[in-house]
Amino acid sequence: KLLPAVTFVSCHPGWADTPAVEAAYGAAKRLLAPMRTPWQGAEGIAWLAVCPRDELEPGGFYLDRRPQAKHMAGPFFSEGSFTKNSEEEVGAMLRLLDGLAGLEPLGAVDGLSSC
């Protein structure tokens, strides 16, 4: 809303057979099958970077060029939910992000615990 010329989206590359996945999962990575090649994982990210904006869902979470459910809850992830942050927590996070982006001086931000 503050930057109408900017479309924000996120994505998951899928499980790609990379050294990081090997290091993190070792032999258990077989449970993540089917694995993608690094190129296949990067392709969806590159597509988002060049896709015409009017074809994207603002705020969408993409996998395989399609928007996906962003929040899952309940038994076997059968129910949707949403993050329950207060307006004060959201405002504090946005002030922190503004500071990190150099949009205002970065300092202690009320209402947001340090990570």
SULHUHU-V287164 format. One record per backbone hydrogen bond with DSSP energy under -1.0 kcal/mol. CO is the residue of the C=O (numbers start at 1). NH is the residue of the N-H. If there is no record, write none. Layout:
[[CO:NH] [CO:NH]]
This chain:
[[3:6] [8:59] [10:62] [15:36] [16:18] [18:22] [19:23] [20:24] [21:25] [22:26] [25:28] [26:29] [27:30] [28:31] [29:32] [30:33] [36:17] [37:41] [38:42] [39:43] [42:46] [43:47] [44:48] [45:49] [46:50] [47:51] [52:55] [53:56] [57:60] [60:10] [61:68] [62:12] [63:66] [66:63] [73:79] [74:77] [75:78] [79:73] [86:90] [87:91] [88:92] [89:93] [90:94] [91:95] [92:96] [93:97] [94:98] [95:99] [96:100] [97:101] [98:103] [99:102] [109:112]]
